[in-house]
Amino acid sequence: SIRYLSVAERDNSMKVMKIGNLFCGGEKSGLFVGHTEAISTGSLAGHNAVRYLKGMKALQLPIGIAIGDLISFANKSLESEDGLMTRYTFSGAEYFKRMKEKGLYSVDKDEIALRIKRFGLENIYDDKLL
């Protein structure tokens, strides 16, 4: 676990701005605190790095799922004065409150699976791109 890195400017596909072939995840991508956040953003970054290599359009996760909303929300928050002072996590604080308010928090596996299916993201990382 690596902490307290500088934050790279990135888009919601985890691509670093102004560098064509660099993607990032975890705290490097926006003050995400926690292993779940690091795994989720890192998986998307790695997936999109392969898509970039293959000349495919990058995947951006929709804000209708928790990780897509977290990525977008943290990115947008970095534009504010307090944005670099806020930590983002699924396990508490400001983002957890937002997740509950938006109806994105659930421990029901069937509900989560249905939400993922609705966005056409079932098994998205299972596709063999290389």
N, C-alpha and C positions, 0 to 999 in steps of 0.2 A: 504494500500500500504506500503510495507516494502522495504526500500532502504539500499544500501551500506553494503550488506552481503559479507562475504567471498565466493569465488567461489568454489564449489565442483568439483572435477574431475569427469567427467561423459562421457558416450558414447553417441552416437546419438539416442539411445532409451530413454535417460534421466536417465539411471541407473547409480548410483554412483559407481565409481570404488572401488574395494576391499571390498564392503559391499553387500552381496548377495541379500538382499531384500529391498534396499532403492533406491527410485527414487526421482528426484527433478525437479523443474521448476522455472520459473521467474529468478530474478537476482541471485539466488543461483546456477543456472545452467549455468551462463555465461554472466553476465553483460548485460542482456537484459533490456532495458529501455522502459517501457510502459505497459499499461494494456493489449493490444492485445497480446503482446509477452508473458506476464505472463499467460494469459488465454490459449494461444496456447500450450506453453511448459508444463504448469500444466495439461492440458487435456491429452496430450500425456503421461506424467509421470503417472498420475492416471490410464489411460487405460492400460499401460504396467505393473503397479503394480498388477492389476487384472490378466493380462495374466500370469505374473510370478506365482501368487498364483495358477492358474489353470494348470501350467506346459506347457504353450503355448510359442511359440517363440515370442520375443518382436517385436513390430512394429517399424520400422525406416522409417520416411517419406522421400521420394525421393527428390533429389536436383532439380528436375524439377518443384517443387512447392515452393512457397516463404518460407513457414515455414520450410520445409525440408532443403532448402538451407541455411536459417538463422541459424538453429541449427548446421548444418555441418560446415558452414563458421566460426561461433563463436568458435566452438570447435577447429578447425584447427588453428585459429588465436591466441588462448591461448598459443600455442607453440612458438610464436614469442616474441621478446623482448618487443614490444609495446602491446601485446595482452591483458594484464591486465589493460591497460590504455584506451582501446577503449570501447565505449558503442555501443550497437547494437540495432537498432530500424527500424521499417518499415516507420517511419515518417520523416526521414531525415538522414543527416550525411553520413558516409562512406557506410553503408549497403544499404541505399536507392538508392545511385548512382549505386551500384553493381546490385541491383534488376532491375533497369531500363536497364542497359547494357546487362543483361542476358535475357531480355524480360519477366521477372517474374512479373513486375508491371502492374496491370490492375485494372480498376474499372468496367469493363464489366462483369456482373454476368454470362452471357452465356459463355464467353471465360474462365472464372475461372472454371465454372462447367464442361466444356469440358476437361479442363486440369486435373481436379480431376478424372473424369471418365476414361481418358486415363491411369491413373495410378491405376485404380481399387479401388479407395478410397471413392467412393460414400457412404455416410451414415455410414462410418466405425465405428463411435462411437455409432451408434444406435443398434449394435449387443449386445444382452443381454448375457454377459459372465458369470454372476453369477445367 
